[in-house]
Amino acid sequence: MTDTTTLTDKAVDRQELESKVKEMYRQVAEEPEGEFHFEMGRALTERLGYPPADLDRIPAQAIESFAGVGYYFHLADLKAGESVIDLGSGSGTDTFMAALKVGSSGRVVGVDMTDAQRTKAERLRDAAGFANVTYLKGYIEDLPVEDAGFDALISNGVINLSADKPQVFREVARVLKPGGRLAISDIVTERQLPEGITCNATLWAACIGGAMQQDDCYAAIEAAGLRVVTREDNPQYRFISDNALGASEKFGVKSVSILAVKP
Ligand SMILES: C[S@@+](CC[C@H](N)C(=O)[O-])C[C@H]1O[C@@H](n2cnc3c(N)ncnc32)[C@H](O)[C@@H]1O
């Protein structure tokens, strides 16, 4: 992760967070039948709004490890021939969804720091013949791609995990073309989380501890130079462990989908 100092740095140990996130999402890739704070898999994707006909065209093993928090493709409005980057692409569900929409004349790049996730996504891509999808090892705070190279940037349940969200949004602004869109689903809170939660790297890795207060999140997107166009709540998404449910009810931890554009 980057060295930039932010208020959130004081709340969580970055190295501990990175190793917890990598271990949690290695398990998501390799042992999706295990117990997690959050739901995964096909039933979740359908409840969030993924069209079953699209899901039928995506490798089932990618969907088993789907750990997203919402559906935003109606906001992304991807068109044939477009270039798309997915931040925290995991086992690949959203990169395959994007590939269906941009077609063979478009391209999709997935970036993820967890080797097990990328390895699984690459294996599934090769078996299913998604020739226009590439995966890169990297951090969302320091994207390994060119400036202004993408029509759209997508991400699902990932930015809340970053210890430097303002830097992530600066990277979003850097890699989008003028007129490019950010379309994401992520976890935010209605009320600011207390340090007891934000210092807990395990709750952070479970997509709760790192969630930004919603107005701060929209302000950080706009501070990076993007204009927020649409915000939607995703009440279909809910946490499942008691620990996570308790925090989510007390502080209004919730899933939202956001569309923003780079002027
Ligand atoms: C909740 S999962 C979501 C994965 C995928 N978007 C999906 O919907 O299934 C979060 C993913 O983001 C990756 N990730 C978390 N923090 C990251 C960071 N700072 N840089 C790169 N990848 C990160 C994790 O390795 C994990 O694969």
Ligand as a Chemical Component Dictionary entry (heavy atoms), coordinates in Angstrom:
data_LIG
# 
_chem_comp.id                   LIG 
_chem_comp.type                 NON-POLYMER 
_chem_comp.pdbx_formal_charge   0 
_chem_comp.three_letter_code    LIG 
# 
loop_
_chem_comp_atom.comp_id 
_chem_comp_atom.atom_id 
_chem_comp_atom.alt_atom_id 
_chem_comp_atom.type_symbol 
_chem_comp_atom.charge 
_chem_comp_atom.model_Cartn_x 
_chem_comp_atom.model_Cartn_y 
_chem_comp_atom.model_Cartn_z 
_chem_comp_atom.pdbx_ordinal 
LIG C1  C1  C 0  -14.713 -8.300  -1.450 1  
LIG S1  S1  S 1  -13.595 -8.959  -2.654 2  
LIG C2  C2  C 0  -14.472 -8.553  -4.127 3  
LIG C3  C3  C 0  -13.947 -9.258  -5.340 4  
LIG C4  C4  C 0  -14.765 -9.064  -6.629 5  
LIG N1  N1  N 0  -14.923 -7.677  -6.952 6  
LIG C5  C5  C 0  -16.100 -9.741  -6.512 7  
LIG O1  O1  O 0  -17.118 -9.040  -6.664 8  
LIG O2  O2  O -1 -16.148 -10.939 -6.251 9  
LIG C6  C6  C 0  -12.261 -7.796  -2.582 10 
LIG C7  C7  C 0  -11.121 -8.045  -3.563 11 
LIG O3  O3  O 0  -10.305 -6.879  -3.602 12 
LIG C8  C8  C 0  -8.939  -7.229  -3.477 13 
LIG N2  N2  N 0  -8.278  -6.094  -2.819 14 
LIG C9  C9  C 0  -8.556  -5.599  -1.593 15 
LIG N3  N3  N 0  -7.799  -4.533  -1.324 16 
LIG C10 C10 C 0  -7.002  -4.340  -2.415 17 
LIG C11 C11 C 0  -6.002  -3.384  -2.749 18 
LIG N4  N4  N 0  -5.664  -2.420  -1.884 19 
LIG N5  N5  N 0  -5.384  -3.489  -3.943 20 
LIG C12 C12 C 0  -5.728  -4.490  -4.798 21 
LIG N6  N6  N 0  -6.657  -5.419  -4.545 22 
LIG C13 C13 C 0  -7.305  -5.346  -3.367 23 
LIG C14 C14 C 0  -8.935  -8.508  -2.671 24 
LIG O4  O4  O 0  -7.780  -9.263  -2.945 25 
LIG C15 C15 C 0  -10.206 -9.193  -3.144 26 
LIG O5  O5  O 0  -9.982  -10.035 -4.244 27 
# 
loop_
_chem_comp_bond.comp_id 
_chem_comp_bond.atom_id_1 
_chem_comp_bond.atom_id_2 
_chem_comp_bond.value_order 
_chem_comp_bond.pdbx_ordinal 
LIG C1  S1  SING 1  
LIG S1  C2  SING 2  
LIG S1  C6  SING 3  
LIG C2  C3  SING 4  
LIG C3  C4  SING 5  
LIG C4  N1  SING 6  
LIG C4  C5  SING 7  
LIG C5  O1  DOUB 8  
LIG C5  O2  SING 9  
LIG C6  C7  SING 10 
LIG C7  O3  SING 11 
LIG C7  C15 SING 12 
LIG O3  C8  SING 13 
LIG C8  N2  SING 14 
LIG C8  C14 SING 15 
LIG N2  C9  SING 16 
LIG N2  C13 SING 17 
LIG C9  N3  DOUB 18 
LIG N3  C10 SING 19 
LIG C10 C11 SING 20 
LIG C10 C13 DOUB 21 
LIG C11 N4  SING 22 
LIG C11 N5  DOUB 23 
LIG N5  C12 SING 24 
LIG C12 N6  DOUB 25 
LIG N6  C13 SING 26 
LIG C14 O4  SING 27 
LIG C14 C15 SING 28 
LIG C15 O5  SING 29 
# 
